[in-house]
Amino acid sequence: MFAVICITGYGQNKIDSVLRKNISIIHFGTVSDLLIKISNKYDLKFNYDTVKFTALDQQQLDIEDLKLSDALKKICNLTKSKYIINNVGTIYLIDKFKDVDPKLINVTVSQQAVREFKGAPEKNNFTLTGKIIDKRTGESLPYANIKIAVSKTSITSNVDGLFTITNVPNDTVKLSISYVGYEPLDYFLTPKSQVNNMIFELEQPQMYQSEVVVFSKIPNILKANDKVGVIKLTPAKLNVLPNLGEKDILRALQLMPGVSAANENSAGLYVRGGTPDQSLVMYDGFTVYNVDHLFGFFSAFNSNAIKDVQLYKGAFDAKYGGRLSSVAEFTGKEGSTKGLNFGGDVSMMSVNGFLETPLNDKSTLFIAGRRSYKGPLYDMIFKQFNPAAASPAGGGGFRRFRASNSSQLASYFYDLNAKYTYRPNKKDIISLSYFSGSDDLDNSTKINPPSNFNNTGVNLSFDNSDVTTWGNTGASAKWSRRWTPKLYSNTLASFSNYYSERNLSNGGTIIRNDSTINFKTGTFENNELLDYSVKSDFEYKFNELNKLEFGGQLNHFDVSYKYAQNDTSTIIDRHTNGNLLAGYVQDKIEIYGLFKMTIGGRFNYFEPTHQYYTEPRVNATFNLTDKILLKGSVGRNYQFIKRVIREDIQQGSRDFWVLSDGDKLPVAYNDQVSLGASYENKDYLFDVEAYNKNLFGMSEYSLRINRQFGGPERSNTLTPVETYVQGTGKAKGVDFLIQKKSGKLNGWIAYTLAQVTNNYPAYKVGDYYADNDVRNEFKIVGIYKWHNWDFSSTWIYASGKPYTSIDGGYAQNLPDGTTRTFFIVSDKNANRLADYHRMDVAATYNIKFENHGSGSISFSVFNLYDRKNEWYKIFSSQSSYIVETTKNYLGITPNVTFTYKFK
Amino acid sequence: MKNILYTILISTLAIACTKNEVRVISTLKMPVVESYLIAGGPISVKLSLPVSVNEDATNPTYIDGQTVVVYINNVPTTLKGIGNGIYQDTTKIVKEGNDYKLSFTYNNMPISAETIVPSKPIGFTGSVASLAIPQFGSRFTPGMTFPSPVVYSWTNNDQSYYFIAAKCIESSLVSISSDTANQRPRFSRPPTQENTASLSFNSFSYYGQHHVYLYKANIEYAALYKSTGTSSLNITNPVTNIQNGFGIFTSFGVDSLILNVTK
């Protein structure tokens, strides 16, 4: 079975000349390895039966000064094969007694391959429009790259996979189309090519290789050099990476340079010194405010439902706003236009299924759902956060008898993605997208009195509630229209809801002969954020040199936060709302494919402060040579809605959102600049970017009582009060990336040297290292393909993070003769945890079921060498000594995942 | 190209060569004050130094030889050091309603604190004056019956802080239970802003006469019971009313009742 047709090789004339070249190779090993050598040396593409050719273990095959064509004949004699070269230069080695499939020889236009046209062009400087789709499902492919070989012009398809190329030099040029995770496509225009609404189909290589293999180029998981500070990731390839129970998009992004990976307890993005709340995470146009499942060990995004991910590490386009650090844009799958498809995964963490189908010739539906179950892996992570769940505390203040606890653990997470897409004609696309995800963590316990307690005349029941729920619900309705080949618009209405509830309380009933006492004490918190949004984006392409983008956006935020200490007393009841109106304009200028610049700005009016905020943005690239690219950017970003981190680690959802008010909570902003350079050839990418950010109007929050009494601030209550402190920050660093893009072994090495400091006068006079300051972070990712197996390994090293420790303590004698111990803390973040490092490995076996789809079994080991990575420190006093113990992250954790896809 | 590379190089070097700007300022030289002024009692203040985690010592270093002044309604009186960090004036009896300001200098830093002695609690009553508790072993015996808790109440119209403390005043202690773990002649309840508190039978360890005290406390005492975190993610310095120091300088108004615990 010919599973893959890859069309990037030589034209027929060129391959003939290569075949006439004399070669000399002394080879030990299999015939398959010999073909790989020849392929790499002469950039040829072979297609053959790997099982058969690998089995032929030739002791020595010497090719001395033979023409390549004669060398191939020698190999054919040895393997009882014949070779055939098709019209796009792929060399097939097939059984010499078998008939040749004509499809192999003449790859048709429908298979997206044509040979180079030899005649004279008939049209010059015309406009070409088209769409790039997935060959298997018909899904549009957003932000794919289209290059015109002659002019070196490069453009990108839009979010709907549509593109327009103005001033195509002539109708015989070659178009090179690429999309991360897919086989690239070279397409030669001919005078007979249609120039409107061309459909280009790209194909993902199949993982299984029961009969043949194409090994010229194995598509990569990431693409990192298209724009300044932009990383593109393909969810389709994630299953080959090691994982902790779930293939995870955000975890994969954390393997990129500039994105910190040393945060096992947060799926959020720590980008270039920023924190997760400073990253705008968008799913089908609406903002997702919390990306954590199960204390952050997993992200809220189901990779089966995601088609495309783009991460802007800085210098994001003016159409994005509202965050300081980065933008992660997720595009959901629309659903197959080519028949029913379904599939799913079962791992030690969750079950995950999807279904996609065309409803008719104009509309498609995609649905995906995922739910965790309480397997050993879930329990391991849960207990990591809730030590009490592993060994419930007994007694609860009752002396002299032992009460028994019954834990009511009932925790899970789920998410659901659904998308309906309707294409009434070639110009319009209407889509409705829905996303919902939730975590429900219940660590409550019920304390039962001992059996002989009933004789005391007292009937008692006691509950310890420890319930946390949080989640997101969002939906968007989008209308895209290509008005003319030059004008495209995208209008979207959406809402997003983030909620978090916390109930940490004790309650119960005491029934004595003549009286009943009900009681409930503890803390109750509730945070609810509603974000309603309407926006329109327009693109107008003047010509190949100039594309204008402009648009507007209106957000209405409604944020509430309640904090109660018992069931009758609400301490904090904060409810704020306000509108944010934004408009933007930017011009994308390209000069002869050498120099590209995007210059523009975003203009905001924030109703709660009645102020205008302007964000200028510029980024540019310059192709010094074909392979060397220089790049730079400068810009300002504002953030109007802020996330506040709670201080209690066992709170499950440890944050809540508040709206800036211009007073206690100023609007935050930063100025950032980045410079970089890259060298890229067909096999390797070397990329370096340096950045510097200055952050202003930062806020932190502390729900504490006043620490000092007396003087003018004398208070007569210990009721918690909201305390916001303001400060500034600085982040600077350099990201390095070396990526091996081709061959059976590919992957990347990422290194970041960085420094992040904060300055909050309330904490300390002067700068101190921020919580997320990591000096050195090194990541290496290797993926090796061998027959039907994918092997992968990642190794992460990160300098230890700063933490606040204790310098000492003292004991205070109380009037009743007992003693309480108090700790004196060190300077803010004056200490460092031990360095973090970890190796994960995975092996995935890909299976093709006869007429019944395909699948894989993936074996993965997280933290292979069981490194005890430090998470935080716990302080206690025992026998007059202060004891510091270390809470570690997860140790070695194996996982098995079964994946099945019908198509 | 050169300029770009130069910029990157300089940025790299700038980060690599940046000195550690974070300066650790030790707070271990700040004094710890411990003083509870109770209406009717003397003025007594105890001074010590915190114990460093780097020291192999479990006992604090007491601060002696200081000139410690207490202003009583702004009239200064110098306390007399008697050793072990204790400074006293037994001639001045603490009175409710008086304002006491502590003042001394240590390591060239002015240390100060202030407290106003709360008034004596009003309306302090108990539901019973005697509590009969059967003697038992380490576990309950089937068929045993136990008394209802003693409920104490008082007047609290302004949500002031109060706490109950009890002390067995018998010279010879007779245990209620044969399980001697955690037995204590004195115990107390955390401060509350309520106007009642109950002492259940299992609060008591010994038979005999008990003094049950009701203290009216100031906020700085209630603050001692608030957690200031136990991990590097949430730990903060303890709450204190001592300026440039740690510890507590506070006062109580107090009333008491007698409770007789019998078999």
Interface residues (C-beta under 8 A of the other chain):
Chain A: F398 R399 R400 F401 P450 N452 F453 N455 T456 G457 V458 R512 L624 I628 L630 G632 E647 D648 I649 L675 G676 A677 V688 A690 N692 S702 R704 I705 N706 R707 Q708 F709 G710 G711 S715 N716 T717 L718 K732 G733 V734 L753 A754 Q755 T757 G766 D767 Y768 Y769 R775 Y803 T804 S805 I806 D807 G808 G809 Y810 A811 Q812 N813 L814 P815 D816 G817 T818 R820 F822 F823 I824 V825 S826 D827 N829 A830 N831 Y872 K873 I874 F875 S876 S879 S880 Y881 I882 E884 K887
Chain B: M1 I4 L5 T7 I8 S11 T12 A14 I15 A16 T18 E21 V22 R23 V24 I25 S26 T27 L28 V32 E34 Y36 I38 S48 L49 P50 V51 S52 V53 E55 T58 N59 P60 S112 A113 E114 S138 R139 F140 T141 P142 G143 M144 T145 F146 S148 Q159 S160 A165 K167 S177 D179 N182 R184 R186 F187 S188 N202 Y215 I219 E220 A222 A223 L224 K226 T228 G229 T230 S231 S232 L233 N234 I235 T236 N237 P238 V239 T240 N241 Q243 F246 G247 I248 F252
